[in-house]
Amino acid sequence: MTKYLVLKEWNDWLLPGQTNDTRLFHSHASDCIRLCPPQFGEGYTQEIPLREDLMLIIIDYTLDHELIIDAPGTCNHLEFEFQLSGRESGYTFFAPDFGLRGFAIKSDRRRFFKVEVVFKPPSFSTYFHKFIERLSPPLQQVSEDIIHHIYQHHIGKYDKCNTIANIVNVLHDTKLFKQLYFEQILSTSSYTKLVSIAGATRSPITPAMNQVIEQILNCPYSACNRRRYLECKALELVALRLDALVKPRSQELKADDLVAIYQAEEILRTHLQNPPSIENLTRWVGLNRLKLNQGFHQVYSTTPFGYLRNCRLAKARHLLMTSESSVEKVASSVGYNSRSRFATAFRRQFGLNPKTFQIQAWNQVS
């Protein structure tokens, strides 16, 4: 059974908890504990304030029902997520939040356990820039184009000399975001380009990261010493994540091969209905099949076919939210000749079948 919640704030579905909860790894009176309501499942979230612009969050709950949450994000709220259990177990994510509304689809019967390091202003822009500057030039350009697009939508024309840091600080004061979805602001082509960044925001948790996570969960200190220890460990964990972002690409891919991977990505992204075969793609970009697959894994964390599928489904999601096209037409426009195959792929990616997603999205958008 699926339950659907429309919230004013992301945490509205949770209940207040106590710091003496025996399930917590450790706690302090300054921590904010929220509990999963019994009608949805069991577990908790624990927010640990480290300083005004830095917070550590431990999330551990299991749902009895599939839960769809429609709620606004938090303006200039930047998360480095480390998934320890659940669908993306073993992976770490970079998740900037500009306060736009969105759907969070949470699976049932599966433990959701993760550690988050959260930055707020003024550190938000600093760490946002630290991440962006470690991306390849093409991915940097995509990121900056999307930020500029959001800025233009809400503020108007922007000075091209303005830095990304200044832009995100201006966006922090914009109050219109909570009324709009990301899909309503970006064009379909811009939204599909987000797939090219997804690989960089998703990376395996390394043994070094796991060691620091264990130290965070088993913090041996209390009071002020606890806060200082956890702050040092949170920043160490983020440093390891940023370091892992640049090393694999710079060490294992030659410059010419990297250019060919970017060319292949653009070909796939712009030919969703009739993509080239893997043999033709290798000929077009001048790489053999092995190098092409290895390059896609390094840059986009998936195979060329996996990347094509992600682009197709991202475009489909955007069209289902922003157009009145039927599911059959959307499926056809992104290269699926079978509605059932499209529905299976869409549900596997987003957690809902496309028709249900379209109905619920349109109910909110309209």
HELIX and SHEET records of a PDB file:
HELIX    1   1 TRP A   10  TRP A   13  5                                   4    
HELIX    2   2 SER A  123  ILE A  132  1                                  10    
HELIX    3   3 PRO A  137  HIS A  154  1                                  18    
HELIX    4   4 ILE A  164  LEU A  171  1                                   8    
HELIX    5   5 PHE A  177  GLN A  179  5                                   3    
HELIX    6   6 PHE A  182  ILE A  185  1                                   4    
HELIX    7   7 THR A  188  THR A  201  1                                  14    
HELIX    8   8 PRO A  207  LEU A  217  1                                  11    
HELIX    9   9 ALA A  223  GLU A  252  1                                  30    
HELIX   10  10 ALA A  255  THR A  270  1                                  16    
HELIX   11  11 ILE A  278  VAL A  285  1                                   8    
HELIX   12  12 ARG A  289  TYR A  300  1                                  12    
HELIX   13  13 PRO A  304  THR A  322  1                                  19    
HELIX   14  14 VAL A  327  SER A  333  1                                   7    
HELIX   15  15 ARG A  339  PHE A  350  1                                  12    
HELIX   16  16 PRO A  354  VAL A  365  1                                  12    
SHEET    1   A 3 THR A   2  VAL A   6  0                                        
SHEET    2   A 3 GLU A  66  ALA A  71  1                                        
SHEET    3   A 3 GLY A 102  LYS A 106 -1                                        
SHEET    1   B 8 LEU A  15  PRO A  16  0                                        
SHEET    2   B 8 CYS A  32  LEU A  35 -1                                        
SHEET    3   B 8 GLY A  41  ARG A  51 -1                                        
SHEET    4   B 8 LEU A  54  LEU A  63 -1                                        
SHEET    5   B 8 ARG A 111  PHE A 119 -1                                        
SHEET    6   B 8 CYS A  75  SER A  85 -1                                        
SHEET    7   B 8 TYR A  91  PHE A  98 -1                                        
SHEET    8   B 8 ARG A 202  PRO A 204 -1                                        
END                                                                             
